[in-house]
């Protein structure tokens, strides 16, 4: 059966310009009427055009398609395997992004519902590395190299604060900053977790969501006394009332930013490990 350009356009649900582009690239070889210039396509052209659309949906570019029409089946199979591997890599990257987004959504929803109330739960285990350690910046040498590698190899990271146990007990406003990832994901992505990357093990903890200034060293938004209360006060009071002792460093996981009351804030999920005295 013979088809003209409009026939192919209607059957394939594409524009006539698309049909002409396929012809220009040598995918289709219609017969041309020398008297009126009209093109005449056969069934083979129609089948090729259908597969061109299919190949484009798979992700092949025009060069790939040209090769597929010229190669033997074995060579075409290798090209399909290569495309499958590329798609698998994209799926893995998208799944990582989805996991990260889902974790953020869960934390934000809990932060809104929690309203700063303290609760007890076992925290997750994770690996972390600091770039700022109690006033010292570590972005060079082995620590800096490991930090950049951790950032590169593990897409599912959180920004964290570390408050040493003694500073929590004494309510000192001294802390460190870095990035962390759940141990499930460090294993999933094959991230090397040797020092200076550190391990924070699972343990029973007091937890609370806190709204803090983005820059905790400035007093325009919150005084130092108010900041101490926001970070430590509720935890220390709760621990004292319930006969709990602090067993490790407090961590803060940043969950998002906001603009409220005309000022910028950060919301942080605080975890303080404790046990019964």
C-alpha positions, 0 to 999 in steps of 0.5 A: 500500500502507498501513503502520502505525507498527510497519510503518515502524518495522520496515522502517526499523529505527528506533523508533516514537518516531522515526516519531512525531517525523518526523510531529510535524515535518511530514515525514510525513502519515499518515491517522488513523482517527477511531475507533481513532486508528491512523495509516495511512502510504502509499508516499510516506510510506515513501519520505520516511522512507527519505530522511530517514534518508539526509539525516540521515546526510549531515549535514542537520538537521531544518530542512534536511530540511523545506526539501528537501521543499518546494523545487524541485530547483535549490534542493535542488541548491544545498543539496547543494553547500553541504553538500558544501563543509562536508564537504570542509572537515571532511575537510581538517581531519581530514587535517591532524590525521591528518598531525600525529598520524602525524608524532608517531607516527613520531617517537615510534617512532624515539625509542624505537628509537634509544636516544640513538644519533647518526646522520647524515641530511638534515633537513627544511626548515621555516619557524619563528617564535620567541616566546622569543628567547634570554631575550626574549619576543616576543608583541607587535608584528609578531612577536606578530601573526605568531606568532598568525597562524602558529598559526591558519593552520597546524594542523600545527606542532611546538614547537621549540628553537633553539640558536645555532651559537656556543652549541653550540660553546661549550656555552652553555645559551642557547636560543630557543623557538617553533613550526615547520611543514614547508614542504610544509604552509605551502604547502598552507595558504597561510601567509604566510612573510615575516619575522619567520617564518624559514626553516630549509633542508635540510642534512646533519645529526647527529641524536639523540633526547634525554630532557631535563627539562621545565624545563631551567633547574632543576637538581633533575632534571639538573645543568647539566653533565649537561644540557650533555652531554645536549644537546651532548656526544655531537654534539661528540665525534662531529663531532671523531672524524669530522672534521665541522664545525658549519655552522648552528644546532642545532634540537630538535623536541619529540616528547612527554612522559613520566613515568619514574623518578618524574619528568616528562621531555620527549623532543626530536629534536635536529638539528645541521647539519654538513659534512666539513672 
